[in-house]
Amino acid sequence: MSNAVAEARTVLAAWLAQHSVAPDTWTPEALQGWHTSHAEEWIVFTPPGTANRLFLVANGNVFSFAPSELSLANAVVAARGDRREDDR
């Protein structure tokens, strides 16, 4: 596992904990079984099983999207715009 994936996993676990009713369940270790891939500068996290939610993580930012509603390519574009808004 690359250091970038480990760092992104930590960022995603913190984000999930912040947005969860059960924050203690979200740790980097809990995300070990999630599939990871890359889409340009983003690391894509896919939960195990059948899920309609994927997560893009880059530079401390998380973008969550439903692949049934948004393609990966369009999600990357949206995530970049979302990140720019956060930087303001």
C-alpha positions as CSV (number, residue, x, y, z in Angstrom):
1,M,0.0,0.0,0.0
2,S,1.3,3.4,-0.9
3,N,1.8,6.2,1.6
4,A,-0.7,8.3,-0.4
5,V,-3.4,5.7,-0.1
6,A,-2.8,5.3,3.7
7,E,-3.0,9.1,4.1
8,A,-6.1,9.3,2.0
9,R,-7.7,6.4,4.0
10,T,-7.1,8.4,7.2
11,V,-8.7,11.5,5.7
12,L,-11.7,9.5,4.5
13,A,-12.1,7.8,7.9
14,A,-12.2,11.2,9.6
15,W,-14.6,12.5,7.1
16,L,-16.9,9.5,7.4
17,A,-16.7,9.8,11.2
18,Q,-17.7,13.4,11.1
19,H,-20.8,12.6,8.9
20,S,-21.9,9.5,10.7
21,V,-24.2,8.7,13.6
22,A,-21.7,6.1,14.7
23,P,-18.3,7.9,14.4
24,D,-16.3,5.3,16.3
25,T,-16.9,2.8,13.6
26,W,-14.9,4.8,11.0
27,T,-11.2,4.2,11.4
28,P,-8.5,3.8,8.8
29,E,-8.4,0.1,9.7
30,A,-12.1,-0.2,9.1
31,L,-11.5,0.9,5.5
32,Q,-8.7,-1.6,4.8
33,G,-11.1,-3.8,2.8
34,W,-12.2,-1.0,0.5
35,H,-11.0,-1.1,-3.1
36,T,-8.8,1.8,-4.1
37,S,-8.0,3.1,-7.6
38,H,-6.9,6.4,-9.1
39,A,-8.7,8.9,-11.2
40,E,-6.3,11.6,-12.1
41,E,-5.1,13.3,-8.9
42,W,-7.9,11.6,-6.8
43,I,-7.8,8.3,-5.0
44,V,-11.1,6.5,-5.5
45,F,-12.5,4.5,-2.6
46,T,-15.2,1.9,-3.3
47,P,-16.8,0.2,-0.3
48,P,-17.1,-3.6,-0.4
49,G,-20.4,-5.1,-1.6
50,T,-23.0,-3.3,-3.6
51,A,-22.9,0.4,-2.8
52,N,-24.2,3.4,-4.7
53,R,-21.6,5.7,-3.1
54,L,-18.0,6.3,-4.1
55,F,-15.5,8.6,-2.5
56,L,-12.8,10.7,-4.1
57,V,-9.9,11.8,-1.8
58,A,-7.1,14.2,-2.7
59,N,-5.1,16.8,-0.7
60,G,-7.2,16.4,2.4
61,N,-10.5,16.8,0.5
62,V,-13.3,14.3,0.2
63,F,-16.0,14.2,-2.5
64,S,-18.8,11.7,-2.2
65,F,-21.0,10.8,-5.2
66,A,-23.4,8.2,-6.4
67,P,-22.1,6.5,-9.6
68,S,-25.7,5.9,-10.7
69,E,-26.1,9.7,-10.9
70,L,-22.6,10.9,-11.9
71,S,-19.9,9.3,-14.0
72,L,-16.4,9.1,-12.5
73,A,-15.1,11.6,-15.1
74,N,-17.9,14.1,-14.2
75,A,-17.3,13.5,-10.5
76,V,-13.7,14.4,-10.9
77,V,-14.7,17.7,-12.5
78,A,-17.3,18.4,-9.8
79,A,-14.8,17.5,-7.0
80,R,-12.3,19.9,-8.5
81,G,-14.9,22.7,-8.4
82,D,-15.9,21.7,-4.9
83,R,-12.3,21.9,-3.7
84,R,-11.8,25.3,-5.3
85,E,-14.9,26.5,-3.4
86,D,-13.4,25.2,-0.2
87,D,-10.1,27.1,-0.9
88,R,-11.9,30.4,-0.9
